[in-house]
Amino acid sequence: MGEVWGRVWVLLHDSNEEPGEVQTSSGLYTLSHEVQINLRLILVSGKTKEFLFSPNDSASDIAKHVYDNWPMDWEEEQVSSPNILRLIYQGRFLHGNVTLGALKLPFGKTTVMHLVARETLPEPNSQGQRNREKTGESNCCVIL
């Protein structure tokens, strides 16, 4: 069903039609509002909170929304700026321009992401470099 809802939302979004009844190959659906993605955000402290977002919302949009609507029970973890909030999904930091729709998150199910305060993102190859340093590997070749 999530897949159908995703197609229906894209259909409406791309054609600028108002929500209503939409005929798809799977049947007739009535939409009363835009399909949203439920995110459960987890802090390093283990505290969680669920938020609803549009598939068009980017990681930066989410950080700003969470900062502007910081939960009262997260008061001890309050940060100074939304610009240092970072999302981690499936072990990877999300860059600010990545949208939830681009991640193909399921509709109607809760997706879990970690929310951390970090000034900068790690370099894309920093993990690989660290692994090479541990194993003693290098990127040079030996000529005999």
C-alpha positions in Angstrom: 0.0 0.0 0.0 2.9 2.4 0.8 4.1 2.1 -2.8 0.7 2.9 -4.2 0.4 5.9 -1.9 3.8 7.1 -3.1 2.8 6.9 -6.7 -0.5 8.7 -5.9 1.3 11.5 -4.1 3.7 11.9 -7.0 0.9 11.9 -9.4 -0.9 14.7 -7.5 2.3 16.7 -6.9 3.5 16.6 -10.5 0.1 17.5 -12.0 -0.7 20.3 -9.5 -4.1 18.7 -8.9 -5.9 19.1 -5.6 -6.3 16.0 -3.4 -9.5 14.1 -4.2 -10.2 10.8 -5.8 -7.5 9.3 -7.9 -7.7 6.2 -10.2 -4.7 4.0 -10.2 -4.0 0.6 -11.5 -4.6 -0.7 -8.0 -8.1 1.0 -7.6 -9.7 4.2 -6.7 -8.2 6.2 -3.7 -9.5 9.2 -1.9 -6.9 11.5 -0.5 -7.7 14.1 2.1 -4.1 15.4 2.6 -0.6 15.0 1.4 1.1 11.7 2.2 3.6 12.2 5.0 6.5 10.2 6.3 6.7 9.4 10.0 10.2 9.9 11.4 11.3 8.7 14.9 14.4 10.7 15.8 16.7 9.3 18.4 19.2 11.5 20.3 22.6 10.2 21.6 21.0 10.2 25.1 18.4 7.7 23.9 15.5 10.0 24.0 13.1 9.7 21.1 10.3 11.8 19.4 8.2 11.3 16.3 7.6 13.9 13.7 5.7 14.0 10.4 7.4 15.3 7.2 6.7 15.6 3.5 8.7 13.5 1.0 9.9 16.9 -0.3 11.5 17.9 3.0 15.3 17.9 3.0 17.6 17.0 5.9 18.1 20.7 6.4 14.3 21.3 6.5 14.0 18.6 9.1 16.8 20.0 11.3 15.2 23.5 11.2 11.8 22.1 12.0 13.1 20.1 14.9 15.1 23.0 16.2 12.1 25.3 16.0 9.9 22.7 17.7 12.4 21.3 20.2 10.6 18.9 22.5 10.4 20.0 26.1 11.7 16.6 27.3 14.8 17.2 25.2 15.7 20.4 27.0 19.0 19.1 28.4 20.2 18.4 24.8 19.1 21.8 23.3 21.6 23.0 20.7 22.5 26.6 19.8 21.6 26.4 16.1 19.8 24.2 13.6 22.9 24.3 11.4 24.7 21.8 13.6 22.0 19.2 13.7 22.8 16.2 11.5 20.6 13.2 10.6 22.1 9.7 10.4 20.1 7.1 8.4 21.4 3.5 8.0 24.8 4.5 9.4 25.4 7.4 7.0 25.2 11.2 7.6 22.6 12.8 5.3 23.7 16.0 3.5 21.4 18.9 3.9 19.9 18.8 0.4 18.8 15.1 0.5 15.1 14.8 0.6 13.1 12.0 2.3 11.5 11.2 -1.1 15.0 10.5 -2.5 15.6 8.0 0.2 12.5 6.1 -0.9 11.2 5.9 2.7 8.0 3.8 3.2 4.7 5.6 3.7 2.6 4.5 6.6 5.5 3.1 8.5 7.8 4.7 11.0 11.4 5.3 9.9 14.1 5.7 12.6 17.0 8.2 12.2 19.5 9.4 14.7 19.8 13.2 15.3 23.2 14.4 16.5 24.9 17.8 17.0 28.0 18.1 14.8 29.6 21.1 13.3 30.8 19.4 10.1 30.2 16.2 8.2 33.0 13.7 7.9 34.8 13.6 4.5 33.2 11.0 2.2 36.3 8.8 2.2 37.4 9.3 5.7 36.2 5.9 6.9 38.0 4.1 4.1 41.2 6.1 4.9 40.9 5.1 8.6 40.5 1.5 7.7 43.5 1.6 5.4 45.6 3.1 8.2 44.5 0.4 10.6 45.4 -2.4 8.2 48.6 -0.8 6.9 47.3 -0.7 3.3 48.2 2.2 1.0 47.1 3.5 -2.4 50.6 3.2 -3.9 51.8 0.4 -6.0 55.1 -1.5 -6.0 57.1 -1.6 -9.3 59.5 -4.5 -9.6 
